[in-house]
Amino acid sequence: MAANQPNKLNIIALVLLAGAMLVFVFLGRWQLSRADERHAISATIEHGRAGPPVMLSAHTPADQLQAWRPAQAEGVWRPEYSLLLDNRNLDGRPGLWLATPLVLTDGSAVLVLRGWFARPLGQEQAPVIQTPEGLQQISGELSLRVPRLFELWGSSHGPEQGLPDNWPVRVGASGQTENLGRLIRLQNVDLSQLHLKTGLKLLPVVLMQKNDVADGLQRTWPEPSVDADKNVGYAMQWFGFAGIALAIWLGLAWRIWRAKRPECAQ
């Protein structure tokens, strides 16, 4: 009976080590797959930015509306449809993005992310900017959607989860001084919902503005992490743990086999 107890413990140890090896190998392969995803994202960014600037209009071919591609738009602002996208951090500082539709010369429109400003704290006042009248020339990079955040608030707390029924409050405004603190704040906005609320013929892309127009907004837009080397490093660590577990497994199996040899000889 006493001899059987160590044998059972050894077998349990072998099973646990084998399970640990499988888990470590799985985690290593998962990290490699994450590295492949980041390589693909990096290639997509490079491919988009390598293309020549595209002029946005209703007739722009769909295959030219690529993420990260430089783009230009010419049109008139519609500040009555401006809104704020909340909880957008920049260099660790909480802030908001200002988004305003730009009606292009052919009657179509594009939603422009105009820039970032720090969230007012305490008694601070939100910035006041001038939305210029007349034809504007905007340049930047394309995004296939407004970069999204998870909805963390309920319907009665924090920013609105969607455009309310009474939005917009003002109609027909143009070329005015805009108090950003009075604009509706959203976590996310969907272009299809914005189209239904405004009637604008929005293009299926968003223009992240990059040209400076001295309005006090910052135009440093977030980019996805493409540090694939970090994932490869993590994968090597997991594979190293798997190798250690395999070495221990082989050593324990050898001891069990050696311990059974005298019994087999008898």
C-alpha positions in Angstrom: 0.0 0.0 0.0 2.9 2.4 0.9 4.5 1.7 -2.4 1.4 2.5 -4.4 1.0 5.9 -2.8 4.2 7.4 -4.3 3.3 5.9 -7.6 -0.1 7.6 -7.6 1.5 10.9 -6.7 4.1 10.5 -9.5 1.4 9.8 -12.0 -0.6 12.8 -10.9 2.5 14.9 -11.2 3.1 13.6 -14.7 -0.4 14.5 -15.7 -0.2 18.0 -14.2 3.1 18.6 -15.9 1.7 17.4 -19.2 -1.3 19.8 -18.8 1.0 22.7 -17.9 3.1 22.0 -21.1 0.0 22.1 -23.2 -1.1 25.4 -21.6 2.3 27.0 -22.0 2.5 25.9 -25.7 -1.0 27.3 -26.3 -0.2 30.6 -24.7 3.0 30.8 -26.8 1.2 30.1 -30.0 -1.5 32.7 -29.0 1.2 35.3 -28.5 2.6 34.5 -32.0 -0.8 34.9 -33.5 -1.1 38.3 -31.8 2.3 39.2 -33.3 1.0 38.2 -36.7 -2.0 40.4 -36.2 0.2 43.4 -35.3 2.4 42.8 -38.4 -0.8 42.8 -40.5 -2.0 46.1 -38.9 1.4 47.7 -39.4 1.3 46.6 -43.1 -2.2 48.1 -43.5 -1.0 51.4 -42.0 2.0 51.5 -44.3 0.0 50.6 -47.3 -2.6 53.3 -46.6 -0.1 56.0 -46.0 1.9 55.1 -49.0 -0.9 56.0 -51.4 -1.3 59.5 -52.9 -3.9 61.8 -51.2 -7.4 61.1 -52.4 -9.9 63.9 -53.0 -13.2 63.1 -51.2 -16.5 63.3 -53.1 -19.5 61.2 -53.7 -17.8 59.8 -56.7 -14.6 58.6 -55.0 -14.2 54.9 -55.8 -14.8 52.7 -52.8 -11.4 51.0 -53.2 -9.7 54.3 -52.6 -11.4 54.8 -49.3 -8.7 53.0 -47.3 -7.9 53.4 -43.7 -4.8 55.6 -43.0 -4.8 56.9 -46.6 -4.1 60.7 -46.9 -7.2 62.5 -48.0 -8.4 66.0 -48.8 -11.9 67.5 -48.6 -13.3 70.8 -49.7 -16.6 72.0 -48.3 -18.6 74.0 -45.8 -18.8 73.3 -42.1 -22.2 72.4 -40.5 -21.5 73.4 -36.9 -25.1 72.9 -35.9 -24.3 69.2 -36.1 -21.1 69.4 -34.1 -20.7 67.0 -31.2 -18.1 65.9 -28.7 -16.7 62.4 -28.3 -15.8 61.9 -24.6 -13.1 60.0 -22.8 -10.4 60.4 -25.4 -7.1 60.5 -23.7 -3.9 62.1 -25.0 -0.6 61.6 -23.3 -2.4 60.4 -20.2 -4.7 63.5 -20.0 -8.5 63.0 -20.3 -10.1 65.0 -23.0 -12.6 65.1 -25.8 -12.7 65.1 -29.6 -14.7 67.7 -31.6 -16.5 66.2 -34.6 -18.2 68.3 -37.3 -19.7 67.3 -40.6 -18.3 69.0 -43.7 -20.6 69.3 -46.7 -18.6 68.9 -49.8 -19.0 70.8 -53.0 -21.0 68.0 -54.7 -23.6 67.9 -51.9 -22.2 64.8 -50.1 -20.7 65.1 -46.6 -17.9 63.7 -44.5 -17.6 63.6 -40.7 -14.4 65.3 -39.7 -12.7 64.7 -36.4 -11.4 68.2 -36.0 -9.1 67.8 -32.9 -8.7 67.1 -29.2 -8.9 69.4 -26.2 -8.4 68.7 -22.5 -11.4 68.1 -20.4 -12.1 71.1 -18.2 -11.5 70.4 -14.5 -13.0 72.2 -11.6 -13.9 75.8 -12.4 -12.2 75.6 -15.8 -14.3 76.6 -18.8 -14.5 74.6 -22.1 -12.7 76.2 -25.0 -14.5 78.5 -27.4 -13.5 78.2 -31.0 -14.5 79.8 -34.3 -16.0 77.6 -36.9 -15.2 79.6 -40.1 -17.8 80.2 -42.8 -17.3 79.7 -46.5 -15.4 77.0 -48.4 -12.8 75.2 -46.3 -9.9 72.9 -47.4 -9.3 70.1 -44.9 -6.6 67.5 -45.1 -5.9 64.5 -43.0 -6.1 60.7 -42.9 -9.0 58.4 -43.4 -10.6 56.1 -40.8 -13.3 53.6 -41.7 -15.2 54.5 -38.6 -15.1 56.7 -35.6 -12.6 55.0 -33.2 -14.9 53.5 -30.6 -14.9 53.1 -26.8 -16.9 50.6 -24.8 -20.1 52.1 -23.4 -19.5 52.3 -19.6 -22.4 54.5 -18.6 -26.1 53.8 -18.1 -28.8 55.9 -19.7 -28.9 58.3 -16.8 -25.2 58.9 -16.1 -22.3 60.3 -18.0 -22.3 61.1 -21.7 -25.2 60.2 -24.0 -25.2 56.7 -25.4 -26.8 57.9 -28.6 -28.1 61.0 -30.4 -31.3 62.1 -28.5 -34.6 62.7 -30.2 -34.4 66.5 -29.8 -30.9 66.8 -31.3 -29.8 69.1 -32.9 -31.3 72.0 -30.8 -30.1 74.6 -33.3 -30.9 74.4 -37.0 -29.3 76.5 -39.8 -26.4 77.8 -37.9 -23.1 78.4 -39.7 -19.9 80.3 -39.2 -20.1 81.0 -35.5 -18.2 81.1 -32.3 -18.8 77.7 -30.7 -18.7 77.1 -26.9 -17.6 73.5 -26.8 -19.0 73.1 -23.3 -22.6 73.3 -24.7 -22.3 70.6 -27.3 -23.7 67.1 -26.8 -21.2 64.6 -25.5 -21.2 61.0 -26.7 -19.1 58.0 -26.0 -19.5 56.8 -29.6 -21.3 57.9 -32.7 -22.5 55.8 -35.7 -22.4 57.3 -39.1 -25.7 55.7 -40.1 -27.4 57.2 -37.0 -25.9 60.6 -37.8 -27.2 60.3 -41.4 -30.7 59.6 -40.1 -30.6 62.6 -37.7 -29.1 65.1 -40.1 -30.2 64.0 -43.5 -26.6 64.5 -44.7 -25.3 62.1 -47.4 -22.3 61.0 -45.4 -19.4 59.2 -47.0 -18.7 55.8 -45.3 -15.4 57.1 -43.8 -14.2 59.6 -41.3 -11.6 62.2 -41.9 -9.1 62.8 -39.1 -8.0 66.3 -39.7 -4.3 67.0 -39.7 -3.8 70.5 -41.2 -3.4 73.2 -38.6 -6.0 76.0 -38.6 -4.9 77.7 -35.3 -8.1 76.9 -33.4 -6.4 75.6 -30.3 -7.2 71.9 -30.9 -4.6 69.2 -30.9 -4.5 66.8 -33.8 -2.5 63.8 -32.5 -4.7 60.8 -33.4 -4.3 57.4 -31.7 -2.7 54.5 -33.5 -3.0 50.8 -32.7 -0.1 49.2 -31.1 2.2 47.5 -33.6 5.0 46.3 -31.3 5.0 42.7 -32.5 8.4 42.1 -30.9 6.9 42.3 -27.5 4.5 39.5 -28.4 7.3 37.4 -29.8 9.2 37.9 -26.6 6.2 36.7 -24.5 5.9 33.7 -26.8 9.5 32.7 -26.2 8.9 33.0 -22.5 5.9 30.6 -22.6 7.8 28.2 -24.9 10.7 28.4 -22.4 8.3 27.4 -19.5 7.0 24.6 -21.7 10.6 23.4 -22.2 11.2 23.5 -18.4 8.0 21.5 -17.8 9.1 19.0 -20.4 12.5 18.6 -18.8 10.9 18.0 -15.4 8.4 15.6 -16.9 11.2 13.6 -18.6 13.2 13.5 -15.4 10.3 12.3 -13.3 9.3 9.7 -15.9 13.0 8.4 -15.9 12.9 8.1 -12.1 9.7 6.2 -12.2 11.0 3.9 -14.9 14.3 3.3 -13.0 12.3 2.6 -9.8 10.2 -0.1 -11.5 13.2 -1.9 -13.1 14.1 -3.9 -10.0 10.4 -5.0 -9.7 10.4 -6.1 -13.3 13.6 -8.1 -12.7 12.1 -9.9 -9.8 
